[in-house]
Amino acid sequence: MRSLVRVGLRPSRNARLSFGVQLMLVFFWIISALFMLFGDNPTNDNNFLYYLFLILALGYLCYILSQNTSVFGTQAYFEITPDYIVQKQGHFRKKIVIPLAEIAAMHIATFALKLTMKNGERHLLDLKLIRRRRNLKLIKEQLHNMALKFDIELTEGPNNRH
């Protein structure tokens, strides 16, 4: 299905440790493992543990690079298609797909999109992960267009409970 708007997200903005801190930690672990391997006696019985530690650190480096950069393609995105709203926040996270035909009301808050479905269910999509203001503006314009097309009640403002 053709995408009307697709923008990349910043998954590291909602992480407990920022991307920079995670990178510093993993490089410290790699350097520590290398010092332990090459600074110790080569016949030491602990070398197996040092190699294991190095492999785990390199694996974690691959994990954080795949989650927070586009090295392996765009893995975190917010997309509006003619029939769906889609949000994916990384490789190992579930994709959220919401059919526009099942939405009764939308509220665009400062950093969130609150959706009320026709069956009473509610969804909250995080908009503060969007990288640029221009992309946020594009998404809001497209949501207004989709609200007109599907006859969805649309409100916008800083705070609204519905």
Accessible surface in RSA format (square Angstrom, percent):
REM  Atomic radii and reference values for relative SASA: ProtOr
REM  Chains: A
REM  Algorithm: Lee & Richards
REM  Probe-radius: 1.40
REM  Slices: 20
REM RES _ NUM      All-atoms   Total-Side   Main-Chain    Non-polar    All polar
REM                ABS   REL    ABS   REL    ABS   REL    ABS   REL    ABS   REL
RES MET A   1   150.87  78.1  65.99  43.7  84.88 202.1  80.99  68.9  69.88  92.6
RES ARG A   2   168.75  70.9 153.05  78.0  15.70  37.4  81.17 110.9  87.58  53.1
RES SER A   3    39.13  33.1  19.73  26.3  19.40  44.7  19.32  41.1  19.81  27.8
RES LEU A   4    53.38  29.7  24.46  17.5  28.92  72.7  26.71  18.8  26.67  71.8
RES VAL A   5    16.33  10.7  11.04  10.0   5.29  12.7  16.33  14.2   0.00   0.0
RES ARG A   6   121.03  50.8  91.38  46.6  29.65  70.6  34.43  47.1  86.60  52.5
RES VAL A   7     9.49   6.2   5.37   4.9   4.12   9.9   9.49   8.2   0.00   0.0
RES GLY A   8    17.73  21.9   0.00   N/A  17.73  21.9   4.99  13.7  12.74  28.5
RES LEU A   9     0.51   0.3   0.19   0.1   0.32   0.8   0.19   0.1   0.32   0.9
RES ARG A  10    87.05  36.6  86.21  43.9   0.84   2.0  27.51  37.6  59.54  36.1
RES PRO A  11    10.81   7.9   7.56   6.9   3.25  11.8   8.05   6.6   2.76  17.2
RES SER A  12    24.64  20.8  19.49  26.0   5.15  11.9   1.24   2.6  23.40  32.8
RES ARG A  13   121.56  51.0  87.94  44.8  33.62  80.0  23.33  31.9  98.22  59.5
RES ASN A  14    67.48  46.5  34.56  33.4  32.92  79.3  21.93  52.8  45.56  44.0
RES ALA A  15    41.69  38.3  16.36  25.3  25.32  57.6  23.94  33.7  17.75  47.0
RES ARG A  16   244.32 102.6 204.61 104.3  39.70  94.5  84.63 115.7 159.68  96.8
RES LEU A  17    84.23  46.9  81.26  58.1   2.97   7.5  82.84  58.2   1.39   3.7
RES SER A  18    59.61  50.4  52.70  70.3   6.91  15.9  44.73  95.2  14.88  20.9
RES PHE A  19    47.28  23.7  45.98  28.5   1.29   3.4  46.02  27.9   1.26   3.6
RES GLY A  20    39.70  49.0   0.00   N/A  39.70  49.0  34.11  93.6   5.58  12.5
RES VAL A  21    58.04  38.2  57.23  51.8   0.81   2.0  57.23  49.7   0.81   2.2
RES GLN A  22    20.37  11.4  20.10  14.7   0.27   0.6   0.64   1.4  19.73  15.0
RES LEU A  23    40.01  22.3  40.01  28.6   0.00   0.0  40.01  28.1   0.00   0.0
RES MET A  24   134.01  69.4 125.19  82.9   8.82  21.0  91.05  77.4  42.97  56.9
RES LEU A  25    65.85  36.7  65.27  46.7   0.59   1.5  65.85  46.2   0.00   0.0
RES VAL A  26     0.00   0.0   0.00   0.0   0.00   0.0   0.00   0.0   0.00   0.0
RES PHE A  27    97.88  49.0  97.88  60.6   0.00   0.0  97.88  59.3   0.00   0.0
RES PHE A  28   130.78  65.4 126.75  78.5   4.03  10.5 129.86  78.7   0.92   2.6
RES TRP A  29    84.02  33.7  84.02  40.7   0.00   0.0  66.06  35.2  17.96  29.1
RES ILE A  30    20.04  11.4  20.04  14.9   0.00   0.0  20.04  14.4   0.00   0.0
RES ILE A  31    91.79  52.2  91.39  68.1   0.40   1.0  91.67  66.0   0.12   0.3
RES SER A  32    27.29  23.1  22.18  29.6   5.11  11.8  20.19  43.0   7.10  10.0
RES ALA A  33     0.00   0.0   0.00   0.0   0.00   0.0   0.00   0.0   0.00   0.0
RES LEU A  34    68.97  38.4  67.95  48.6   1.03   2.6  68.36  48.0   0.61   1.6
RES PHE A  35   150.25  75.2 143.93  89.1   6.32  16.4 145.23  88.0   5.02  14.4
RES MET A  36    69.68  36.1  62.61  41.4   7.07  16.8  44.52  37.8  25.16  33.3
RES LEU A  37    13.87   7.7   5.03   3.6   8.84  22.2   5.03   3.5   8.84  23.8
RES PHE A  38   163.15  81.6 131.66  81.5  31.49  81.9 135.39  82.1  27.76  79.4
RES GLY A  39    69.43  85.6   0.00   N/A  69.43  85.6  33.00  90.6  36.43  81.6
RES ASP A  40    50.79  35.6  37.12  36.9  13.68  32.3  12.98  30.5  37.82  37.7
RES ASN A  41    86.58  59.7  76.31  73.7  10.28  24.7  27.53  66.3  59.05  57.1
RES PRO A  42   113.44  82.7  92.30  84.1  21.13  76.8  95.58  78.9  17.86 111.0
RES THR A  43   111.35  79.2  86.57  87.8  24.79  59.1  80.42 108.0  30.93  46.8
RES ASN A  44    45.49  31.4  30.04  29.0  15.45  37.2  10.91  26.3  34.57  33.4
RES ASP A  45   135.15  94.7 110.03 109.5  25.12  59.4  39.12  92.1  96.04  95.8
RES ASN A  46    66.77  46.0  66.62  64.4   0.15   0.4   2.44   5.9  64.33  62.2
RES ASN A  47    23.79  16.4  23.79  23.0   0.00   0.0  11.37  27.4  12.42  12.0
RES PHE A  48   143.76  71.9 136.87  84.8   6.89  17.9 140.62  85.3   3.14   9.0
RES LEU A  49   100.50  56.0  96.91  69.3   3.59   9.0  96.91  68.1   3.58   9.6
RES TYR A  50    38.96  18.2  38.96  22.2   0.00   0.0  16.45  12.4  22.51  27.7
RES TYR A  51   117.47  54.8 117.47  66.8   0.00   0.0  76.86  57.8  40.61  50.1
RES LEU A  52    77.63  43.2  75.34  53.9   2.29   5.8  77.05  54.1   0.58   1.6
RES PHE A  53    75.30  37.7  73.30  45.4   2.00   5.2  74.80  45.3   0.51   1.4
RES LEU A  54    25.30  14.1  25.30  18.1   0.00   0.0  25.30  17.8   0.00   0.0
RES ILE A  55   110.74  63.0 108.48  80.8   2.26   5.5 108.61  78.2   2.13   5.8
RES LEU A  56   112.90  62.9 105.97  75.8   6.93  17.4 107.54  75.5   5.36  14.4
RES ALA A  57     3.54   3.3   0.79   1.2   2.75   6.3   3.15   4.4   0.39   1.0
RES LEU A  58    78.95  44.0  78.13  55.9   0.82   2.1  78.51  55.1   0.44   1.2
RES GLY A  59    40.95  50.5   0.00   N/A  40.95  50.5  33.99  93.3   6.96  15.6
RES TYR A  60    73.19  34.2  67.76  38.6   5.42  14.1  50.99  38.3  22.20  27.4
RES LEU A  61    27.00  15.0  27.00  19.3   0.00   0.0  27.00  19.0   0.00   0.0
RES CYS A  62    73.31  55.5  71.66  79.9   1.66   3.9  20.84  52.8  52.47  56.6
RES TYR A  63    92.37  43.1  87.52  49.8   4.84  12.6  61.10  45.9  31.27  38.5
RES ILE A  64     0.98   0.6   0.98   0.7   0.00   0.0   0.98   0.7   0.00   0.0
RES LEU A  65    50.54  28.1  50.54  36.2   0.00   0.0  50.54  35.5   0.00   0.0
RES SER A  66     9.38   7.9   8.98  12.0   0.40   0.9   7.65  16.3   1.73   2.4
RES GLN A  67    14.35   8.0  10.57   7.7   3.78   9.0   7.06  15.0   7.29   5.5
RES ASN A  68    28.03  19.3   8.87   8.6  19.15  46.1   2.61   6.3  25.42  24.6
RES THR A  69    42.55  30.3  29.20  29.6  13.35  31.8  36.75  49.4   5.80   8.8
RES SER A  70    76.44  64.6  57.72  77.0  18.73  43.1  21.68  46.2  54.76  76.7
RES VAL A  71    97.88  64.4  63.86  57.8  34.02  82.0  72.44  62.9  25.44  69.0
RES PHE A  72   111.98  56.0  88.63  54.9  23.35  60.8  97.93  59.4  14.05  40.2
RES GLY A  73    34.77  42.9   0.00   N/A  34.77  42.9  31.85  87.4   2.92   6.5
RES THR A  74    70.61  50.2  52.95  53.7  17.65  42.1  24.58  33.0  46.03  69.6
RES GLN A  75    43.75  24.5  39.57  28.9   4.19  10.0   3.18   6.8  40.57  30.8
RES ALA A  76     7.01   6.4   4.11   6.3   2.90   6.6   4.11   5.8   2.90   7.7
RES TYR A  77    19.21   9.0  19.21  10.9   0.00   0.0   7.96   6.0  11.25  13.9
RES PHE A  78     0.00   0.0   0.00   0.0   0.00   0.0   0.00   0.0   0.00   0.0
RES GLU A  79    20.09  11.5  20.08  15.2   0.01   0.0   0.01   0.0  20.08  16.4
RES ILE A  80     0.01   0.0   0.01   0.0   0.00   0.0   0.01   0.0   0.00   0.0
RES THR A  81     8.63   6.1   8.63   8.7   0.00   0.0   8.63  11.6   0.00   0.0
RES PRO A  82    29.99  21.9  29.99  27.3   0.00   0.0  29.99  24.8   0.00   0.0
RES ASP A  83    57.86  40.5  56.02  55.8   1.84   4.4  14.23  33.5  43.63  43.5
RES TYR A  84    82.17  38.4  82.17  46.8   0.00   0.0  34.06  25.6  48.11  59.3
RES ILE A  85     0.78   0.4   0.27   0.2   0.51   1.2   0.27   0.2   0.51   1.4
RES VAL A  86    12.71   8.4  12.71  11.5   0.00   0.0  12.71  11.0   0.00   0.0
RES GLN A  87     2.00   1.1   1.23   0.9   0.77   1.8   0.05   0.1   1.95   1.5
RES LYS A  88    32.76  16.0  32.76  20.1   0.00   0.0  19.78  17.8  12.98  13.8
RES GLN A  89    32.75  18.3  32.35  23.6   0.40   1.0   8.09  17.2  24.66  18.7
RES GLY A  90     0.00   0.0   0.00   N/A   0.00   0.0   0.00   0.0   0.00   0.0
RES HIS A  91    62.18  34.0  41.88  29.1  20.30  51.9  24.61  25.4  37.56  43.7
RES PHE A  92   139.60  69.8 102.16  63.3  37.44  97.4 110.80  67.2  28.80  82.4
RES ARG A  93   104.94  44.1  93.83  47.8  11.12  26.5  36.32  49.6  68.62  41.6
RES LYS A  94   176.75  86.2 153.39  94.1  23.36  55.6 105.43  94.9  71.32  76.0
RES LYS A  95    96.52  47.1  80.70  49.5  15.82  37.7  33.03  29.7  63.48  67.6
RES ILE A  96    61.87  35.2  58.67  43.7   3.20   7.7  61.68  44.4   0.18   0.5
RES VAL A  97    73.19  48.2  49.06  44.4  24.14  58.2  49.06  42.6  24.14  65.5
RES ILE A  98     3.46   2.0   3.00   2.2   0.46   1.1   3.46   2.5   0.00   0.0
RES PRO A  99    36.89  26.9  36.89  33.6   0.00   0.0  36.89  30.5   0.00   0.0
RES LEU A 100     0.43   0.2   0.00   0.0   0.43   1.1   0.00   0.0   0.43   1.2
RES ALA A 101    58.24  53.6  50.08  77.3   8.16  18.6  52.89  74.5   5.35  14.2
RES GLU A 102    91.13  52.3  90.57  68.5   0.57   1.3  29.67  57.4  61.46  50.2
RES ILE A 103     2.46   1.4   0.00   0.0   2.46   5.9   0.00   0.0   2.46   6.7
RES ALA A 104    41.84  38.5  29.10  44.9  12.74  29.0  33.02  46.5   8.82  23.4
RES ALA A 105    11.81  10.9  11.81  18.2   0.00   0.0  11.81  16.6   0.00   0.0
RES MET A 106     1.31   0.7   0.00   0.0   1.31   3.1   0.00   0.0   1.31   1.7
RES HIS A 107     2.21   1.2   2.21   1.5   0.00   0.0   2.21   2.3   0.00   0.0
RES ILE A 108     0.97   0.6   0.15   0.1   0.82   2.0   0.15   0.1   0.82   2.2
RES ALA A 109     8.54   7.9   6.66  10.3   1.88   4.3   7.78  11.0   0.76   2.0
RES THR A 110    70.10  49.9  59.36  60.2  10.74  25.6  54.52  73.2  15.58  23.6
RES PHE A 111   119.34  59.7 115.02  71.2   4.32  11.2 115.10  69.8   4.24  12.1
RES ALA A 112    16.76  15.4  16.76  25.9   0.00   0.0  16.76  23.6   0.00   0.0
RES LEU A 113     0.00   0.0   0.00   0.0   0.00   0.0   0.00   0.0   0.00   0.0
RES LYS A 114    52.20  25.5  52.20  32.0   0.00   0.0  35.86  32.3  16.34  17.4
RES LEU A 115     1.31   0.7   0.00   0.0   1.31   3.3   0.16   0.1   1.15   3.1
RES THR A 116    23.54  16.7  23.54  23.9   0.00   0.0  22.55  30.3   0.99   1.5
RES MET A 117    12.66   6.6  10.07   6.7   2.58   6.1  10.07   8.6   2.58   3.4
RES LYS A 118   141.90  69.2 107.68  66.1  34.22  81.5  71.52  64.4  70.38  75.0
RES ASN A 119   119.05  82.1  76.67  74.1  42.37 102.0  47.63 114.6  71.41  69.0
RES GLY A 120    51.33  63.3   0.00   N/A  51.33  63.3  32.61  89.5  18.72  41.9
RES GLU A 121    86.93  49.9  76.58  57.9  10.35  24.7  36.07  69.8  50.86  41.5
RES ARG A 122   160.70  67.5 135.70  69.2  25.00  59.5  51.06  69.8 109.64  66.4
RES HIS A 123    56.12  30.7  47.80  33.2   8.32  21.3  32.15  33.1  23.97  27.9
RES LEU A 124   117.63  65.5  90.07  64.4  27.57  69.3  90.07  63.3  27.57  74.2
RES LEU A 125     2.65   1.5   2.16   1.5   0.49   1.2   2.65   1.9   0.00   0.0
RES ASP A 126    37.23  26.1  33.71  33.6   3.52   8.3  20.60  48.5  16.63  16.6
RES LEU A 127     2.85   1.6   0.28   0.2   2.56   6.4   0.28   0.2   2.56   6.9
RES LYS A 128    92.72  45.2  87.87  53.9   4.84  11.5  34.91  31.4  57.81  61.6
RES LEU A 129     0.07   0.0   0.07   0.0   0.00   0.0   0.07   0.0   0.00   0.0
RES ILE A 130    12.09   6.9   1.11   0.8  10.98  26.5   1.11   0.8  10.98  29.8
RES ARG A 131   102.39  43.0  87.21  44.5  15.18  36.1  21.05  28.8  81.34  49.3
RES ARG A 132   139.14  58.4 132.24  67.4   6.90  16.4  40.70  55.6  98.44  59.7
RES ARG A 133   217.48  91.3 205.87 104.9  11.62  27.7  79.65 108.9 137.83  83.5
RES ARG A 134   148.63  62.4 140.76  71.8   7.87  18.7  72.58  99.2  76.05  46.1
RES ASN A 135    13.02   9.0  13.02  12.6   0.00   0.0   0.00   0.0  13.02  12.6
RES LEU A 136    34.75  19.4  34.75  24.9   0.00   0.0  34.75  24.4   0.00   0.0
RES LYS A 137   133.15  65.0 129.57  79.5   3.58   8.5  75.61  68.1  57.54  61.3
RES LEU A 138    71.07  39.6  69.83  50.0   1.24   3.1  69.83  49.0   1.24   3.3
RES ILE A 139     0.00   0.0   0.00   0.0   0.00   0.0   0.00   0.0   0.00   0.0
RES LYS A 140    49.84  24.3  49.84  30.6   0.00   0.0  17.42  15.7  32.42  34.5
RES GLU A 141    84.97  48.8  82.15  62.2   2.82   6.7  39.70  76.8  45.26  37.0
RES GLN A 142    27.59  15.4  27.28  19.9   0.31   0.7   0.42   0.9  27.17  20.6
RES LEU A 143     0.00   0.0   0.00   0.0   0.00   0.0   0.00   0.0   0.00   0.0
RES HIS A 144    71.65  39.2  70.80  49.2   0.85   2.2  48.96  50.5  22.69  26.4
RES ASN A 145    77.22  53.3  72.60  70.2   4.62  11.1  15.66  37.7  61.56  59.5
RES MET A 146    11.04   5.7  11.04   7.3   0.00   0.0  11.04   9.4   0.00   0.0
RES ALA A 147     6.16   5.7   4.11   6.3   2.05   4.7   4.30   6.1   1.86   4.9
RES LEU A 148   151.71  84.5 128.22  91.7  23.49  59.0 130.97  92.0  20.74  55.8
RES LYS A 149   124.58  60.8  87.41  53.6  37.18  88.5  74.58  67.1  50.01  53.3
RES PHE A 150    51.68  25.9  32.20  19.9  19.48  50.7  37.63  22.8  14.05  40.2
RES ASP A 151   135.80  95.1 112.95 112.4  22.86  54.0  32.71  77.0 103.09 102.8
RES ILE A 152    11.61   6.6   0.46   0.3  11.16  26.9   1.46   1.0  10.16  27.6
RES GLU A 153   114.87  66.0 101.48  76.8  13.39  31.9  44.67  86.4  70.20  57.3
RES LEU A 154    43.80  24.4  14.71  10.5  29.09  73.1  14.71  10.3  29.09  78.3
RES THR A 155    48.82  34.7  43.14  43.7   5.67  13.5  46.58  62.6   2.23   3.4
RES GLU A 156    90.88  52.2  57.07  43.2  33.81  80.5  28.01  54.2  62.87  51.3
RES GLY A 157    22.41  27.6   0.00   N/A  22.41  27.6  22.08  60.6   0.33   0.7
RES PRO A 158   111.16  81.0  98.15  89.5  13.01  47.3  99.09  81.8  12.08  75.1
RES ASN A 159   128.03  88.3 102.11  98.7  25.92  62.4  25.67  61.8 102.36  98.9
RES ASN A 160    49.52  34.1  43.88  42.4   5.63  13.6  13.45  32.4  36.06  34.9
RES ARG A 161   228.20  95.8 197.54 100.7  30.66  73.0  74.71 102.1 153.48  93.0
RES HIS A 162    65.44  35.8  38.38  26.7  27.06  69.2  55.94  57.7   9.49  11.0
END  Absolute sums over single chains surface
CHAIN  1 A    10141.6       8450.3       1691.3       6069.7       4071.9
END  Absolute sums over all chains
TOTAL         10141.6       8450.3       1691.3       6069.7       4071.9
